[in-house]
């Protein structure tokens, strides 16, 4: 079974110093192999592995969030991982501890990300959602006061510039991840 795994979604999946897939998904697939599931990890950026999946060159994708659009073309395993949302705020800003605290605020998200799709589907939990093309621009919008907070899913890599903001996990915003197979591929889904 060929399984597409992203190379830039730490801690779920990323490349180690030798350029080999590592992180939760790669380790999960290795553990599954010990119990008889033969897999080949196809590493790549999301757009590339999704393209290969859609063309039938990959049997399954790791770390997929369920959306209505994806339900039309994919079937999903049970959830194998989840991450909580991470909120970034200016140090002088009142704390945001739960999604209800977002009401009436301006929320920055990364365009095209899981946080973008979730926040827009949930109408920002009462916040006005603005999407930015990069993480640095998303964080800069908070730093310069354009937005009150930024919602990300993954912590910034060590040494990354957080624009002097403080961060906190939002325990009531959860992003769940699944393996996805081609719609109707019950055999591959059962193997997973």
LOKEBA-277597 format. One line per field, with one value per atom (N, C-alpha, C): x negated, y negated, z negated; atom name; residue number from 1; residue in three letters. Coordinates in Angstrom, 3 decimals. Example, Ala and Ser with C-alpha at 12.3 -4.5 7.8 and 13.67 -1.06 7.14 Angstrom:
2
X <- [-13.190; -12.300; -13.200; -12.850; -13.670; -12.900]
Y <- [5.690; 4.500; 3.300; 2.250; 1.060; -0.030]
Z <- [-7.800; -7.800; -7.800; -7.080; -7.140; -7.870]
torgu <- [N; CA; C; N; CA; C]
nuro <- [1; 1; 1; 2; 2; 2]
nulum <- [Ala; Ala; Ala; Ser; Ser; Ser]
END
This chain:
192
X <- [-0.849; 0.000; -0.893; -0.668; -1.425; -0.658; -1.326; -0.689; -1.429; -0.706; -1.288; -1.427; -2.636; -2.947; -3.646; -3.120; -3.707; -5.108; -5.911; -7.276; -7.447; -6.370; -6.512; -5.364; -4.943; -3.839; -4.264; -5.379; -5.881; -4.849; -4.534; -5.157; -4.518; -3.463; -2.801; -3.693; -4.313; -5.196; -6.154; -7.417; -8.458; -9.678; -10.727; -11.937; -12.972; -13.681; -14.761; -16.024; -17.124; -18.386; -18.909; -18.494; -18.923; -17.941; -16.895; -15.912; -14.873; -14.760; -13.794; -12.540; -11.363; -10.134; -10.171; -9.743; -9.666; -8.456; -8.281; -7.132; -6.062; -4.967; -3.923; -3.432; -3.140; -2.567; -3.529; -4.783; -5.771; -5.969; -6.029; -6.202; -4.976; -3.784; -2.565; -2.576; -2.944; -3.010; -4.058; -5.192; -6.217; -5.691; -4.948; -4.357; -3.313; -2.536; -1.531; -2.192; -3.372; -4.108; -4.540; -4.843; -5.226; -4.075; -2.866; -1.674; -1.122; -1.963; -1.613; -1.133; -1.006; -0.563; -1.785; -1.951; -3.082; -2.743; -3.578; -3.352; -4.628; -4.451; -5.544; -5.161; -6.005; -5.742; -6.163; -5.232; -5.508; -5.558; -6.748; -6.917; -6.787; -6.260; -6.142; -5.349; -5.267; -4.423; -2.966; -2.048; -0.632; -0.103; -0.366; 0.193; -0.293; -1.539; -2.095; -1.501; -1.405; -0.867; 0.637; 1.324; 2.751; 2.958; 2.118; 2.175; 1.945; 0.948; 0.672; 1.828; 2.426; 3.584; 4.739; 5.037; 6.140; 5.910; 4.636; 4.299; 4.228; 4.441; 4.426; 3.053; 2.029; 0.663; 0.373; 1.264; 1.149; 2.467; 2.367; 3.559; 4.230; 3.449; 3.981; 3.163; 3.768; 3.101; 3.137; 2.037; 1.996; 2.352; 2.826; 3.034; 4.041; 5.203; 6.227; 7.332; 7.757; 8.932; 10.142; 11.255; 12.484; 13.158; 13.476; 14.275; 15.402; 16.421; 17.521; 17.014; 16.111; 15.549; 14.815; 14.065; 13.313; 14.218; 15.301; 16.244; 16.759; 16.826; 17.336; 16.378; 15.075; 14.082; 13.216; 13.400; 12.563; 13.417; 12.919; 13.441; 12.339; 12.713; 11.760; 11.704; 10.508; 10.294; 10.807; 10.628; 10.849; 9.756; 9.985; 8.998; 7.769; 6.599; 5.365; 4.514; 4.907; 4.150; 5.024; 4.681; 5.351; 4.386; 4.618; 3.849; 4.828; 4.464; 5.271; 4.807; 5.724; 5.364; 4.415; 3.568; 2.633; 2.955; 3.195; 3.532; 2.289; 2.038; 0.917; 1.501; 1.030; 1.534; 0.376; 0.663; -0.306; -0.374; -1.491; -1.674; -0.760; -0.324; 0.552; 2.036; 2.356; 3.737; 4.333; 5.618; 6.308; 6.237; 6.079; 5.959; 7.185; 6.944; 7.997; 7.760; 8.691; 8.491; 9.374; 10.438; 11.354; 11.979; 12.620; 13.166; 14.223; 14.958; 15.959; 15.311; 14.047; 13.329; 13.000; 13.196; 12.910; 14.022; 15.215; 16.366; 16.046; 16.348; 16.134; 14.706; 13.824; 12.401; 12.108; 10.900; 10.395; 9.345; 9.593; 8.760; 7.986; 6.670; 5.802; 5.559; 5.629; 5.336; 4.501; 3.849; 3.036; 3.941; 3.949; 4.797; 4.520; 5.579; 5.460; 5.116; 4.965; 4.574; 5.809; 5.564; 6.638; 7.335; 6.559; 7.169; 8.068; 7.662; 8.486; 9.827; 9.786; 11.024; 11.921; 11.320; 12.120; 12.724; 11.914; 12.412; 13.517; 13.364; 14.415; 15.675; 15.519; 16.693; 17.443; 16.708; 17.315; 17.619; 17.582; 17.855; 16.990; 15.736; 14.760; 15.082; 16.045; 16.489; 16.903; 17.428; 17.870; 16.850; 15.663; 14.630; 14.712; 14.184; 14.017; 12.715; 12.779; 11.607; 10.975; 9.660; 8.883; 7.743; 7.605; 6.567; 5.353; 4.175; 2.906; 2.121; 1.269; 0.593; -0.589; -1.075; -2.206; -2.083; -2.796; -2.777; -3.367; -4.522; -5.029; -4.032; -3.294; -2.307; -1.117; -0.758; 0.328; -0.041; -1.258; -1.711; -1.938; -2.432; -2.658; -1.338; -0.246; 1.062; 1.475; 1.055; 1.339; 0.384; -0.868; -1.867; -1.522; -1.078; -0.811; 0.606; 1.438; 2.770; 3.868; 3.536; 4.568; 5.568; 5.053; 5.886; 5.580; 6.544; 6.365; 5.573; 5.714; 5.082; 4.876; 3.949; 3.716; 3.949; 4.619; 4.860; 4.043; 3.165; 2.366; 2.618; 2.222; 2.417; 1.123; 0.016; -1.263; -2.094; -2.838; -3.729; -4.803; -5.290; -6.363; -7.620; -8.404; -9.663; -10.571; -11.424; -12.366; -13.177; -13.295; -14.077; -13.288; -12.038; -11.227; -10.813; -10.656; -10.272; -8.775; -8.410; -6.988; -6.521; -7.337; -6.996; -6.770; -7.410; -7.295; -5.948; -5.171; -3.833; -3.898; -2.873; -2.757; -1.773; -1.914; -1.031; -0.439; 0.717; 1.382; 2.237; 2.353; 3.229; 4.677; 5.548; 6.986; 7.535; 7.817; 8.225; 9.550; 10.392; 11.691; 11.731; 10.582; 10.473; 9.519; 10.066; 9.297; 9.352; 8.209; 8.099; 7.784; 8.696; 8.538; 7.987; 7.175; 6.522; 6.866; 7.011; 7.440; 6.567; 6.567; 6.083; 7.254; 6.979; 8.023; 7.682; 8.712; 8.576; 9.548; 9.413; 10.324; 11.744; 12.704; 14.113; 14.475; 15.050; 15.482; 14.420; 13.193; 12.114; 12.155; 13.172; 13.383; 12.253; 11.614; 10.542; 9.337; 8.905; 7.760; 8.111; 9.322; 9.763; 9.749; 10.204; 10.214; 8.796; 7.876; 6.471; 5.878; 6.234; 5.737; 6.335]
Y <- [1.176; 0.000; -1.237; -2.116; -3.369; -4.452; -5.034; -6.020; -7.347; -8.381; -9.708; -10.348; -10.845; -11.467; -12.797; -13.853; -15.183; -15.268; -16.176; -16.338; -17.597; -18.347; -19.614; -19.858; -18.823; -18.956; -18.466; -18.978; -18.579; -18.920; -18.077; -16.804; -15.585; -15.805; -14.671; -13.983; -14.752; -14.167; -15.222; -14.831; -15.724; -14.872; -15.498; -14.771; -14.912; -13.814; -13.875; -14.413; -14.446; -14.998; -14.235; -12.979; -12.165; -12.252; -13.080; -13.233; -12.127; -11.379; -10.278; -10.735; -10.235; -10.599; -10.162; -11.045; -10.739; -11.473; -11.383; -11.990; -10.950; -11.383; -10.475; -9.547; -10.091; -9.267; -8.203; -8.571; -7.589; -6.503; -6.902; -5.919; -5.021; -5.580; -4.775; -3.750; -4.170; -3.231; -2.149; -2.500; -1.504; -0.501; -0.978; -0.071; 0.836; 0.284; 1.090; 2.170; 1.851; 2.830; 4.026; 3.796; 4.892; 5.868; 5.406; 6.249; 6.694; 6.625; 7.209; 6.278; 4.977; 4.060; 3.546; 4.015; 3.586; 2.253; 1.261; -0.069; -0.622; -1.494; -2.298; -3.745; -4.453; -5.859; -6.672; -7.425; -8.337; -9.726; -10.274; -11.563; -12.703; -13.828; -14.993; -16.101; -17.216; -18.312; -17.935; -18.516; -18.161; -18.227; -19.318; -19.452; -18.341; -17.911; -16.848; -15.482; -15.165; -13.840; -13.782; -14.894; -14.922; -14.717; -15.340; -15.167; -13.696; -13.063; -11.640; -10.765; -11.110; -10.369; -10.462; -11.677; -11.888; -11.182; -11.010; -10.316; -8.799; -8.321; -6.887; -6.287; -7.125; -6.623; -6.379; -6.844; -6.634; -6.034; -5.033; -4.334; -5.040; -5.747; -6.378; -7.617; -8.503; -9.707; -9.709; -10.090; -10.237; -11.682; -11.903; -13.248; -14.082; -13.520; -14.227; -14.677; -15.919; -16.426; -16.187; -15.896; -15.662; -16.992; -17.181; -18.319; -17.770; -18.572; -18.137; -17.829; -18.653; -18.438; -17.095; -16.774; -15.519; -14.304; -14.456; -13.329; -12.820; -13.696; -13.316; -12.395; -12.450; -11.674; -10.752; -10.800; -10.012; -9.325; -8.201; -7.561; -7.644; -7.595; -7.881; -6.779; -6.593; -5.661; -6.299; -5.587; -6.217; -7.265; -8.227; -9.261; -8.636; -8.996; -8.450; -9.502; -10.765; -11.824; -13.070; -13.920; -15.210; -16.227; -17.466; -18.586; -19.667; -20.387; -21.517; -22.773; -23.707; -24.980; -25.739; -26.537; -27.376; -28.822; -29.619; -31.026; -31.863; -32.849; -33.776; -35.160; -35.810; -37.115; -38.050; -39.357; -40.318; -40.135; -40.441; -40.237; -41.140; -42.274; -43.182; -42.897; -41.847; -41.500; -40.593; -40.774; -39.895; -38.450; -37.509; -36.096; -35.595; -34.683; -33.923; -32.475; -31.918; -30.578; -29.511; -29.972; -29.028; -29.703; -28.907; -29.467; -30.544; -30.460; -31.489; -32.863; -32.902; -34.164; -34.847; -34.152; -34.732; -35.651; -35.523; -36.311; -37.805; -38.457; -39.893; -40.300; -39.353; -39.652; -39.562; -39.949; -39.775; -38.669; -37.600; -36.398; -36.218; -36.120; -35.869; -34.371; -33.871; -32.466; -32.394; -31.260; -31.015; -30.544; -31.246; -30.907; -29.467; -28.716; -27.361; -26.317; -26.699; -25.763; -25.119; -24.117; -23.474; -24.499; -25.380; -26.395; -27.329; -27.658; -28.507; -27.838; -26.586; -25.896; -25.666; -25.344; -25.117; -26.419; -27.461; -28.745; -29.294; -29.194; -29.714; -28.854; -27.537; -26.657; -26.923; -27.331; -27.610; -29.092; -29.854; -31.297; -32.004; -31.518; -32.155; -32.068; -31.204; -31.119; -32.499; -33.312; -34.666; -35.743; -35.353; -36.325; -36.627; -37.770; -38.113; -37.462; -36.566; -35.800; -36.484; -36.678; -37.220; -36.254; -35.885; -34.934; -35.671; -35.139; -35.699; -34.620; -35.006; -34.011; -33.273; -33.728; -33.050; -33.156; -32.280; -32.345; -33.665; -34.111; -35.409; -36.558; -36.573; -37.634; -37.479; -36.237; -35.975; -36.510; -36.229; -36.692; -38.206; -38.750; -40.199; -40.962; -40.387; -41.042; -41.192; -40.269; -40.372; -41.382; -41.285; -42.189; -43.651; -43.934; -45.334; -45.787; -44.905; -45.282; -45.154; -44.678; -44.461; -43.413; -42.394; -41.331; -41.210; -40.681; -40.502; -39.251; -38.209; -36.925; -36.164; -35.232; -34.324; -32.905; -32.116; -30.711; -29.855; -29.049; -28.087; -26.702; -25.690; -24.323; -23.735; -24.058; -23.490; -24.550; -24.147; -25.123; -25.558; -26.768; -27.237; -26.419; -26.141; -25.406; -26.177; -25.450; -26.100; -27.138; -28.300; -29.367; -30.219; -29.852; -30.645; -31.950; -32.981; -34.281; -34.294; -34.471; -34.528; -35.977; -36.926; -38.343; -38.843; -38.192; -38.624; -38.336; -37.457; -37.143; -36.008; -35.921; -34.777; -33.797; -32.533; -31.527; -30.666; -30.076; -29.171; -28.193; -26.981; -25.990; -26.324; -26.127; -26.241; -24.820; -24.351; -22.968; -22.609; -23.601; -23.270; -23.460; -23.714; -23.681; -22.544; -21.517; -20.308; -19.993; -19.672; -19.267; -17.770; -16.971; -15.513; -15.097; -14.038; -13.544; -12.079; -11.748; -10.424; -9.973; -8.673; -8.195; -8.316; -8.714; -8.797; -7.827; -7.186; -6.306; -6.803; -6.273; -6.638; -6.205; -7.042; -6.765; -5.364; -4.561; -3.217; -2.144; -2.488; -1.503; -0.867; -0.040; 0.583; 1.521; 2.156; 3.111; 2.394; 1.297; 0.560; -0.038; -0.545; -1.123; -0.066; 1.139; 2.224; 2.604; 2.590; 2.910; 1.884; 0.625; -0.425; -0.271]
Z <- [0.000; 0.000; 0.000; 0.955; 1.041; 0.277; -0.734; -1.603; -1.485; -1.109; -1.012; -2.379; -2.669; -3.959; -3.683; -4.280; -4.101; -4.717; -4.159; -4.662; -5.514; -5.714; -6.454; -7.437; -8.140; -9.099; -10.477; -10.959; -12.273; -13.338; -14.279; -14.635; -13.951; -13.145; -12.519; -11.495; -10.628; -9.621; -9.096; -9.022; -8.543; -8.210; -7.691; -7.340; -8.439; -8.723; -9.708; -9.048; -9.765; -9.263; -8.043; -7.888; -6.738; -5.567; -5.715; -4.654; -4.616; -5.715; -5.794; -6.544; -6.134; -6.837; -8.300; -9.165; -10.584; -11.155; -12.445; -13.087; -13.346; -13.903; -14.341; -13.236; -12.060; -10.984; -10.492; -10.264; -9.807; -10.864; -12.134; -13.211; -13.343; -13.133; -13.169; -12.036; -10.840; -9.712; -9.945; -10.548; -10.877; -11.893; -12.883; -13.885; -13.243; -12.318; -11.626; -10.773; -10.216; -9.402; -10.248; -11.515; -12.412; -12.640; -12.330; -12.490; -11.144; -10.102; -8.818; -7.730; -7.988; -6.942; -6.185; -4.966; -4.147; -3.493; -3.774; -3.210; -2.615; -1.668; -1.129; -1.398; -2.113; -2.387; -1.175; -0.643; 0.458; -0.160; -0.252; -0.924; 0.083; -0.390; 0.472; -0.183; 0.515; 0.058; 0.318; -0.464; -0.387; 1.048; 1.753; 3.098; 4.024; 3.857; 4.708; 4.375; 3.089; 2.752; 3.019; 2.867; 3.188; 4.691; 5.501; 6.957; 7.317; 6.702; 6.957; 6.478; 5.349; 4.843; 5.834; 6.269; 7.211; 8.545; 8.919; 10.168; 9.978; 8.743; 8.486; 8.251; 8.089; 7.861; 6.382; 5.514; 4.071; 3.600; 2.710; 2.214; 1.050; 0.246; -0.962; -1.285; -2.037; -2.522; -4.043; -4.669; -6.125; -6.474; -7.676; -8.234; -7.454; -7.208; -6.451; -7.406; -7.245; -7.955; -7.075; -7.687; -6.930; -6.621; -5.354; -4.914; -4.039; -3.823; -2.955; -1.553; -1.057; 0.280; 0.358; -0.672; -0.677; -0.850; -1.585; -1.751; -0.410; 0.569; 1.889; 2.644; 2.312; 3.075; 2.219; 0.902; 0.002; -1.059; -1.542; -2.747; -3.792; -5.073; -6.139; -7.179; -7.738; -8.843; -10.132; -11.227; -12.519; -12.717; -13.562; -13.831; -14.478; -13.977; -14.536; -15.237; -15.133; -15.815; -15.911; -16.854; -16.937; -17.530; -17.163; -17.709; -18.138; -19.185; -19.622; -18.887; -18.722; -18.138; -19.052; -18.434; -19.189; -18.840; -19.853; -19.655; -19.951; -19.118; -19.311; -19.556; -20.628; -21.060; -21.380; -21.287; -21.806; -23.320; -23.885; -25.325; -26.156; -25.585; -26.328; -26.086; -25.383; -25.042; -26.122; -26.386; -27.351; -26.858; -27.763; -27.367; -26.602; -25.705; -25.029; -25.426; -26.184; -26.745; -26.096; -25.407; -24.771; -23.557; -22.702; -21.470; -21.728; -22.813; -23.129; -23.298; -23.717; -23.903; -22.573; -21.451; -20.138; -19.646; -20.210; -19.756; -19.786; -18.667; -18.568; -18.271; -18.108; -17.841; -16.347; -15.980; -14.613; -14.664; -13.909; -13.964; -12.669; -12.764; -11.611; -11.476; -10.253; -9.964; -8.695; -8.499; -7.312; -6.183; -5.073; -3.922; -3.461; -3.217; -2.702; -3.742; -4.989; -6.048; -6.684; -7.505; -8.254; -9.147; -9.757; -10.619; -9.809; -8.594; -7.728; -7.439; -6.974; -6.611; -7.825; -8.961; -10.159; -10.657; -10.741; -11.239; -10.351; -9.047; -8.175; -8.258; -8.378; -8.509; -9.814; -10.855; -12.166; -12.346; -11.250; -11.281; -12.322; -12.414; -13.291; -14.768; -15.133; -16.519; -17.008; -16.100; -16.430; -16.113; -15.651; -15.282; -13.790; -13.408; -11.999; -11.538; -10.554; -10.104; -8.897; -8.977; -7.867; -7.575; -6.300; -5.897; -5.335; -5.650; -5.183; -4.455; -3.500; -2.664; -3.300; -4.442; -5.076; -6.594; -7.300; -8.771; -9.262; -8.717; -9.192; -9.000; -7.887; -7.674; -8.619; -8.932; -9.871; -11.251; -11.695; -13.006; -13.018; -11.905; -11.827; -11.957; -11.454; -11.574; -13.030; -13.868; -15.304; -15.934; -15.582; -16.147; -15.857; -14.629; -14.270; -14.601; -15.174; -15.620; -14.575; -13.374; -12.358; -12.838; -13.533; -14.105; -15.593; -16.340; -17.780; -18.123; -17.279; -17.571; -16.273; -16.299; -15.174; -15.662; -14.842; -15.161; -14.220; -14.792; -14.030; -14.603; -13.853; -14.314; -14.858; -14.228; -14.629; -15.327; -16.356; -17.000; -16.011; -16.178; -15.313; -15.572; -14.530; -14.746; -15.685; -16.390; -17.303; -16.551; -17.145; -16.535; -15.557; -15.286; -14.359; -15.035; -14.250; -14.775; -15.060; -16.316; -16.681; -16.837; -16.359; -16.408; -17.835; -18.797; -20.189; -20.812; -20.217; -20.717; -21.737; -22.562; -23.465; -22.836; -23.184; -22.608; -23.710; -23.394; -24.330; -23.525; -24.028; -23.411; -23.749; -22.773; -23.006; -23.054; -24.244; -24.433; -23.794; -23.511; -22.922; -21.402; -20.785; -19.323; -18.987; -18.377; -18.094; -16.605; -16.046; -14.654; -14.639; -14.087; -14.039; -12.687; -12.717; -11.508; -11.277; -10.003; -9.574; -8.407; -8.134; -6.852; -5.894; -4.675; -3.650; -2.531; -1.992; -0.829; 0.233; 1.437; 2.517; 2.163; 2.487; 2.200; 2.709; 1.824; 2.183; 2.058; 1.703; 1.575; 0.183; -0.040; -1.344; -1.725; -0.734; -1.032; -1.654; -1.052; -1.591; -2.949; -3.061; -4.335; -5.429; -5.131; -6.117; -6.512; -5.578; -5.885; -6.835; -6.649; -7.536; -8.923]
torgu <- [N; CA; C; N; CA; C; N; CA; C; N; CA; C; N; CA; C; N; CA; C; N; CA; C; N; CA; C; N; CA; C; N; CA; C; N; CA; C; N; CA; C; N; CA; C; N; CA; C; N; CA; C; N; CA; C; N; CA; C; N; CA; C; N; CA; C; N; CA; C; N; CA; C; N; CA; C; N; CA; C; N; CA; C; N; CA; C; N; CA; C; N; CA; C; N; CA; C; N; CA; C; N; CA; C; N; CA; C; N; CA; C; N; CA; C; N; CA; C; N; CA; C; N; CA; C; N; CA; C; N; CA; C; N; CA; C; N; CA; C; N; CA; C; N; CA; C; N; CA; C; N; CA; C; N; CA; C; N; CA; C; N; CA; C; N; CA; C; N; CA; C; N; CA; C; N; CA; C; N; CA; C; N; CA; C; N; CA; C; N; CA; C; N; CA; C; N; CA; C; N; CA; C; N; CA; C; N; CA; C; N; CA; C; N; CA; C; N; CA; C; N; CA; C; N; CA; C; N; CA; C; N; CA; C; N; CA; C; N; CA; C; N; CA; C; N; CA; C; N; CA; C; N; CA; C; N; CA; C; N; CA; C; N; CA; C; N; CA; C; N; CA; C; N; CA; C; N; CA; C; N; CA; C; N; CA; C; N; CA; C; N; CA; C; N; CA; C; N; CA; C; N; CA; C; N; CA; C; N; CA; C; N; CA; C; N; CA; C; N; CA; C; N; CA; C; N; CA; C; N; CA; C; N; CA; C; N; CA; C; N; CA; C; N; CA; C; N; CA; C; N; CA; C; N; CA; C; N; CA; C; N; CA; C; N; CA; C; N; CA; C; N; CA; C; N; CA; C; N; CA; C; N; CA; C; N; CA; C; N; CA; C; N; CA; C; N; CA; C; N; CA; C; N; CA; C; N; CA; C; N; CA; C; N; CA; C; N; CA; C; N; CA; C; N; CA; C; N; CA; C; N; CA; C; N; CA; C; N; CA; C; N; CA; C; N; CA; C; N; CA; C; N; CA; C; N; CA; C; N; CA; C; N; CA; C; N; CA; C; N; CA; C; N; CA; C; N; CA; C; N; CA; C; N; CA; C; N; CA; C; N; CA; C; N; CA; C; N; CA; C; N; CA; C; N; CA; C; N; CA; C; N; CA; C; N; CA; C; N; CA; C; N; CA; C; N; CA; C; N; CA; C; N; CA; C; N; CA; C; N; CA; C; N; CA; C; N; CA; C; N; CA; C; N; CA; C; N; CA; C; N; CA; C; N; CA; C; N; CA; C; N; CA; C; N; CA; C; N; CA; C; N; CA; C; N; CA; C; N; CA; C; N; CA; C; N; CA; C; N; CA; C; N; CA; C; N; CA; C; N; CA; C; N; CA; C; N; CA; C; N; CA; C; N; CA; C; N; CA; C; N; CA; C; N; CA; C; N; CA; C; N; CA; C; N; CA; C; N; CA; C; N; CA; C; N; CA; C; N; CA; C; N; CA; C; N; CA; C; N; CA; C]
nuro <- [1; 1; 1; 2; 2; 2; 3; 3; 3; 4; 4; 4; 5; 5; 5; 6; 6; 6; 7; 7; 7; 8; 8; 8; 9; 9; 9; 10; 10; 10; 11; 11; 11; 12; 12; 12; 13; 13; 13; 14; 14; 14; 15; 15; 15; 16; 16; 16; 17; 17; 17; 18; 18; 18; 19; 19; 19; 20; 20; 20; 21; 21; 21; 22; 22; 22; 23; 23; 23; 24; 24; 24; 25; 25; 25; 26; 26; 26; 27; 27; 27; 28; 28; 28; 29; 29; 29; 30; 30; 30; 31; 31; 31; 32; 32; 32; 33; 33; 33; 34; 34; 34; 35; 35; 35; 36; 36; 36; 37; 37; 37; 38; 38; 38; 39; 39; 39; 40; 40; 40; 41; 41; 41; 42; 42; 42; 43; 43; 43; 44; 44; 44; 45; 45; 45; 46; 46; 46; 47; 47; 47; 48; 48; 48; 49; 49; 49; 50; 50; 50; 51; 51; 51; 52; 52; 52; 53; 53; 53; 54; 54; 54; 55; 55; 55; 56; 56; 56; 57; 57; 57; 58; 58; 58; 59; 59; 59; 60; 60; 60; 61; 61; 61; 62; 62; 62; 63; 63; 63; 64; 64; 64; 65; 65; 65; 66; 66; 66; 67; 67; 67; 68; 68; 68; 69; 69; 69; 70; 70; 70; 71; 71; 71; 72; 72; 72; 73; 73; 73; 74; 74; 74; 75; 75; 75; 76; 76; 76; 77; 77; 77; 78; 78; 78; 79; 79; 79; 80; 80; 80; 81; 81; 81; 82; 82; 82; 83; 83; 83; 84; 84; 84; 85; 85; 85; 86; 86; 86; 87; 87; 87; 88; 88; 88; 89; 89; 89; 90; 90; 90; 91; 91; 91; 92; 92; 92; 93; 93; 93; 94; 94; 94; 95; 95; 95; 96; 96; 96; 97; 97; 97; 98; 98; 98; 99; 99; 99; 100; 100; 100; 101; 101; 101; 102; 102; 102; 103; 103; 103; 104; 104; 104; 105; 105; 105; 106; 106; 106; 107; 107; 107; 108; 108; 108; 109; 109; 109; 110; 110; 110; 111; 111; 111; 112; 112; 112; 113; 113; 113; 114; 114; 114; 115; 115; 115; 116; 116; 116; 117; 117; 117; 118; 118; 118; 119; 119; 119; 120; 120; 120; 121; 121; 121; 122; 122; 122; 123; 123; 123; 124; 124; 124; 125; 125; 125; 126; 126; 126; 127; 127; 127; 128; 128; 128; 129; 129; 129; 130; 130; 130; 131; 131; 131; 132; 132; 132; 133; 133; 133; 134; 134; 134; 135; 135; 135; 136; 136; 136; 137; 137; 137; 138; 138; 138; 139; 139; 139; 140; 140; 140; 141; 141; 141; 142; 142; 142; 143; 143; 143; 144; 144; 144; 145; 145; 145; 146; 146; 146; 147; 147; 147; 148; 148; 148; 149; 149; 149; 150; 150; 150; 151; 151; 151; 152; 152; 152; 153; 153; 153; 154; 154; 154; 155; 155; 155; 156; 156; 156; 157; 157; 157; 158; 158; 158; 159; 159; 159; 160; 160; 160; 161; 161; 161; 162; 162; 162; 163; 163; 163; 164; 164; 164; 165; 165; 165; 166; 166; 166; 167; 167; 167; 168; 168; 168; 169; 169; 169; 170; 170; 170; 171; 171; 171; 172; 172; 172; 173; 173; 173; 174; 174; 174; 175; 175; 175; 176; 176; 176; 177; 177; 177; 178; 178; 178; 179; 179; 179; 180; 180; 180; 181; 181; 181; 182; 182; 182; 183; 183; 183; 184; 184; 184; 185; 185; 185; 186; 186; 186; 187; 187; 187; 188; 188; 188; 189; 189; 189; 190; 190; 190; 191; 191; 191; 192; 192; 192]
nulum <- [Unk; Unk; Unk; Unk; Unk; Unk; Unk; Unk; Unk; Unk; Unk; Unk; Unk; Unk; Unk; Unk; Unk; Unk; Unk; Unk; Unk; Unk; Unk; Unk; Unk; Unk; Unk; Unk; Unk; Unk; Unk; Unk; Unk; Unk; Unk; Unk; Unk; Unk; Unk; Unk; Unk; Unk; Unk; Unk; Unk; Unk; Unk; Unk; Unk; Unk; Unk; Unk; Unk; Unk; Unk; Unk; Unk; Unk; Unk; Unk; Unk; Unk; Unk; Unk; Unk; Unk; Unk; Unk; Unk; Unk; Unk; Unk; Unk; Unk; Unk; Unk; Unk; Unk; Unk; Unk; Unk; Unk; Unk; Unk; Unk; Unk; Unk; Unk; Unk; Unk; Unk; Unk; Unk; Unk; Unk; Unk; Unk; Unk; Unk; Unk; Unk; Unk; Unk; Unk; Unk; Unk; Unk; Unk; Unk; Unk; Unk; Unk; Unk; Unk; Unk; Unk; Unk; Unk; Unk; Unk; Unk; Unk; Unk; Unk; Unk; Unk; Unk; Unk; Unk; Unk; Unk; Unk; Unk; Unk; Unk; Unk; Unk; Unk; Unk; Unk; Unk; Unk; Unk; Unk; Unk; Unk; Unk; Unk; Unk; Unk; Unk; Unk; Unk; Unk; Unk; Unk; Unk; Unk; Unk; Unk; Unk; Unk; Unk; Unk; Unk; Unk; Unk; Unk; Unk; Unk; Unk; Unk; Unk; Unk; Unk; Unk; Unk; Unk; Unk; Unk; Unk; Unk; Unk; Unk; Unk; Unk; Unk; Unk; Unk; Unk; Unk; Unk; Unk; Unk; Unk; Unk; Unk; Unk; Unk; Unk; Unk; Unk; Unk; Unk; Unk; Unk; Unk; Unk; Unk; Unk; Unk; Unk; Unk; Unk; Unk; Unk; Unk; Unk; Unk; Unk; Unk; Unk; Unk; Unk; Unk; Unk; Unk; Unk; Unk; Unk; Unk; Unk; Unk; Unk; Unk; Unk; Unk; Unk; Unk; Unk; Unk; Unk; Unk; Unk; Unk; Unk; Unk; Unk; Unk; Unk; Unk; Unk; Unk; Unk; Unk; Unk; Unk; Unk; Unk; Unk; Unk; Unk; Unk; Unk; Unk; Unk; Unk; Unk; Unk; Unk; Unk; Unk; Unk; Unk; Unk; Unk; Unk; Unk; Unk; Unk; Unk; Unk; Unk; Unk; Unk; Unk; Unk; Unk; Unk; Unk; Unk; Unk; Unk; Unk; Unk; Unk; Unk; Unk; Unk; Unk; Unk; Unk; Unk; Unk; Unk; Unk; Unk; Unk; Unk; Unk; Unk; Unk; Unk; Unk; Unk; Unk; Unk; Unk; Unk; Unk; Unk; Unk; Unk; Unk; Unk; Unk; Unk; Unk; Unk; Unk; Unk; Unk; Unk; Unk; Unk; Unk; Unk; Unk; Unk; Unk; Unk; Unk; Unk; Unk; Unk; Unk; Unk; Unk; Unk; Unk; Unk; Unk; Unk; Unk; Unk; Unk; Unk; Unk; Unk; Unk; Unk; Unk; Unk; Unk; Unk; Unk; Unk; Unk; Unk; Unk; Unk; Unk; Unk; Unk; Unk; Unk; Unk; Unk; Unk; Unk; Unk; Unk; Unk; Unk; Unk; Unk; Unk; Unk; Unk; Unk; Unk; Unk; Unk; Unk; Unk; Unk; Unk; Unk; Unk; Unk; Unk; Unk; Unk; Unk; Unk; Unk; Unk; Unk; Unk; Unk; Unk; Unk; Unk; Unk; Unk; Unk; Unk; Unk; Unk; Unk; Unk; Unk; Unk; Unk; Unk; Unk; Unk; Unk; Unk; Unk; Unk; Unk; Unk; Unk; Unk; Unk; Unk; Unk; Unk; Unk; Unk; Unk; Unk; Unk; Unk; Unk; Unk; Unk; Unk; Unk; Unk; Unk; Unk; Unk; Unk; Unk; Unk; Unk; Unk; Unk; Unk; Unk; Unk; Unk; Unk; Unk; Unk; Unk; Unk; Unk; Unk; Unk; Unk; Unk; Unk; Unk; Unk; Unk; Unk; Unk; Unk; Unk; Unk; Unk; Unk; Unk; Unk; Unk; Unk; Unk; Unk; Unk; Unk; Unk; Unk; Unk; Unk; Unk; Unk; Unk; Unk; Unk; Unk; Unk; Unk; Unk; Unk; Unk; Unk; Unk; Unk; Unk; Unk; Unk; Unk; Unk; Unk; Unk; Unk; Unk; Unk; Unk; Unk; Unk; Unk; Unk; Unk; Unk; Unk; Unk; Unk; Unk; Unk; Unk; Unk; Unk; Unk; Unk; Unk; Unk; Unk; Unk; Unk; Unk; Unk; Unk; Unk; Unk; Unk; Unk; Unk; Unk; Unk; Unk; Unk; Unk; Unk; Unk; Unk; Unk; Unk; Unk; Unk; Unk; Unk; Unk; Unk; Unk; Unk; Unk; Unk; Unk; Unk; Unk; Unk; Unk]
END
